[in-house]
Amino acid sequence: MIKGEKIFLTELDPANAETIRAWLNDPEVYKYLMVGHTPISKEDERRYYESHTNQGDERNFEIHVADDGRYIGNIGIKGISLVHRRAEMGISIGSKQDWGKGYGSDAIVTMLRYAFDTLGLHTVKIRAHEDHARALEMYRRVGFVDVGRDREAVFQEGRFSDYVALDIVDREFRERYGR
Ligand SMILES: CC(C)(COP(=O)(O)OP(=O)(O)OC[C@H]1O[C@@H](n2cnc3c(N)ncnc32)[C@H](O)[C@@H]1OP(=O)(O)O)[C@@H](O)C(=O)NCCC(=O)NCCS
């Protein structure tokens, strides 16, 4: 278990497969996610749990509320390079009634602490759809800095949109949050 302030992170539990599948098939949740625009079957979900172990170049965790242990979403980093010491983060709070309570921000800070202090990474990147104000505002508030755009990289609802890229360097994280 990795402890934050409002949340804690645990390894993925296959017993929660149907919960996450329902979230990822919810249009409000997947609206700005890369996954979910094609319905996700039980078989897809089973394969996800088989392939997303915490052994390779990614680490994936469940997000739980500290107060009552409720499972509310997922967070992970992928493309971990131990040579360049970088990775890319992704987050999804599937439980919509828990949006706007600071759980996403705390999960990101907790995951960054793990990435920098435990894995020894140097930079972590995050990307969001250009229209996803809630995510972009939150990422900037946490300390991510805009670094560019993947132009017209995503096709949704009949049009191409940009993905905004942001990153944070370990020294910036430590200046703000300490060790
Ligand atoms: C995006 C997401 C991770 C945010 O998590 P969260 O727990 O709601 O975020 P927090 O409560 O920590 O912070 C939300 C902040 O976003 C900002 N925000 C909220 N709604 C906003 C809006 N409509 N426009 C602009 N900013 C907004 C506010 O600054 C808010 O903080 P504040 O209320 O303390 O001022 C969550 O909504 C989510 O998982 N959505 C579905 C999946 C998804 O889109 N994932 C991200 C893909 S890039």
The ligand as an SDF file (V2000), in Angstrom:
LIG
                    3D

 48 50  0  0  0  0  0  0  0  0999 V2000
   -9.6740   14.5830  -14.3800 C   0  0  0  0  0  0  0  0  0  0  0  0
   -9.7820   13.9370  -12.9960 C   0  0  0  0  0  0  0  0  0  0  0  0
   -8.6220   12.9550  -12.8050 C   0  0  0  0  0  0  0  0  0  0  0  0
   -9.7240   15.0180  -11.9230 C   0  0  0  0  0  0  0  0  0  0  0  0
   -9.7560   14.3950  -10.6580 O   0  0  0  0  0  0  0  0  0  0  0  0
  -10.4720   15.0900   -9.4180 P   0  0  0  0  0  0  0  0  0  0  0  0
  -10.3310   14.2060   -8.2460 O   0  0  0  0  0  0  0  0  0  0  0  0
  -11.8450   15.5070   -9.8100 O   0  0  0  0  0  0  0  0  0  0  0  0
   -9.5370   16.3620   -9.2680 O   0  0  0  0  0  0  0  0  0  0  0  0
   -9.3770   17.2890   -7.9870 P   0  0  0  0  0  0  0  0  0  0  0  0
  -10.6350   17.2970   -7.1750 O   0  0  0  0  0  0  0  0  0  0  0  0
   -8.1140   16.9170   -7.3000 O   0  0  0  0  0  0  0  0  0  0  0  0
   -9.1390   18.7050   -8.6860 O   0  0  0  0  0  0  0  0  0  0  0  0
  -10.1100   19.2230   -9.5570 C   0  0  0  0  0  0  0  0  0  0  0  0
   -9.6610   20.6150   -9.8690 C   0  0  0  0  0  0  0  0  0  0  0  0
   -9.8710   20.8060  -11.2510 O   0  0  0  0  0  0  0  0  0  0  0  0
  -10.3140   22.1290  -11.4400 C   0  0  0  0  0  0  0  0  0  0  0  0
  -11.6170   22.0240  -12.1140 N   0  0  0  0  0  0  0  0  0  0  0  0
  -12.6900   21.3120  -11.7360 C   0  0  0  0  0  0  0  0  0  0  0  0
  -13.6730   21.4640  -12.6470 N   0  0  0  0  0  0  0  0  0  0  0  0
  -13.1950   22.2800  -13.5880 C   0  0  0  0  0  0  0  0  0  0  0  0
  -13.7220   22.8050  -14.7950 C   0  0  0  0  0  0  0  0  0  0  0  0
  -14.9570   22.4980  -15.2210 N   0  0  0  0  0  0  0  0  0  0  0  0
  -12.9250   23.6180  -15.5000 N   0  0  0  0  0  0  0  0  0  0  0  0
  -11.6910   23.9260  -15.0970 C   0  0  0  0  0  0  0  0  0  0  0  0
  -11.1560   23.4460  -13.9840 N   0  0  0  0  0  0  0  0  0  0  0  0
  -11.8890   22.6380  -13.2380 C   0  0  0  0  0  0  0  0  0  0  0  0
  -10.3780   22.8080  -10.1500 C   0  0  0  0  0  0  0  0  0  0  0  0
   -9.1460   23.5300   -9.9930 O   0  0  0  0  0  0  0  0  0  0  0  0
  -10.4450   21.6810   -9.1720 C   0  0  0  0  0  0  0  0  0  0  0  0
   -9.7910   21.9740   -8.0030 O   0  0  0  0  0  0  0  0  0  0  0  0
  -10.5300   22.7730   -6.8230 P   0  0  0  0  0  0  0  0  0  0  0  0
  -11.9590   22.3100   -6.8360 O   0  0  0  0  0  0  0  0  0  0  0  0
   -9.7870   22.3220   -5.6130 O   0  0  0  0  0  0  0  0  0  0  0  0
  -10.3310   24.2080   -7.1790 O   0  0  0  0  0  0  0  0  0  0  0  0
  -11.1440   13.1780  -12.8500 C   0  0  0  0  0  0  0  0  0  0  0  0
  -12.1810   14.0890  -13.0850 O   0  0  0  0  0  0  0  0  0  0  0  0
  -11.2880   11.9900  -13.7770 C   0  0  0  0  0  0  0  0  0  0  0  0
  -10.6990   10.9610  -13.5560 O   0  0  0  0  0  0  0  0  0  0  0  0
  -12.1080   12.1070  -14.8500 N   0  0  0  0  0  0  0  0  0  0  0  0
  -12.4370   10.9920  -15.7330 C   0  0  0  0  0  0  0  0  0  0  0  0
  -11.2440   10.3740  -16.4340 C   0  0  0  0  0  0  0  0  0  0  0  0
  -10.3080   11.4130  -17.0010 C   0  0  0  0  0  0  0  0  0  0  0  0
  -10.7340   12.3040  -17.7130 O   0  0  0  0  0  0  0  0  0  0  0  0
   -9.0180   11.2780  -16.6830 N   0  0  0  0  0  0  0  0  0  0  0  0
   -7.9800   12.1910  -17.1150 C   0  0  0  0  0  0  0  0  0  0  0  0
   -7.6040   11.9670  -18.5210 C   0  0  0  0  0  0  0  0  0  0  0  0
   -6.3230   13.1050  -19.0430 S   0  0  0  0  0  0  0  0  0  0  0  0
  1  2  1  0
  2  3  1  0
  2  4  1  0
  2 36  1  0
  4  5  1  0
  5  6  1  0
  6  7  2  0
  6  8  1  0
  6  9  1  0
  9 10  1  0
 10 11  2  0
 10 12  1  0
 10 13  1  0
 13 14  1  0
 14 15  1  0
 15 16  1  0
 15 30  1  0
 16 17  1  0
 17 18  1  0
 17 28  1  0
 18 19  1  0
 18 27  1  0
 19 20  2  0
 20 21  1  0
 21 22  1  0
 21 27  2  0
 22 23  1  0
 22 24  2  0
 24 25  1  0
 25 26  2  0
 26 27  1  0
 28 29  1  0
 28 30  1  0
 30 31  1  0
 31 32  1  0
 32 33  2  0
 32 34  1  0
 32 35  1  0
 36 37  1  0
 36 38  1  0
 38 39  2  0
 38 40  1  0
 40 41  1  0
 41 42  1  0
 42 43  1  0
 43 44  2  0
 43 45  1  0
 45 46  1  0
 46 47  1  0
 47 48  1  0
M  END
$$$$
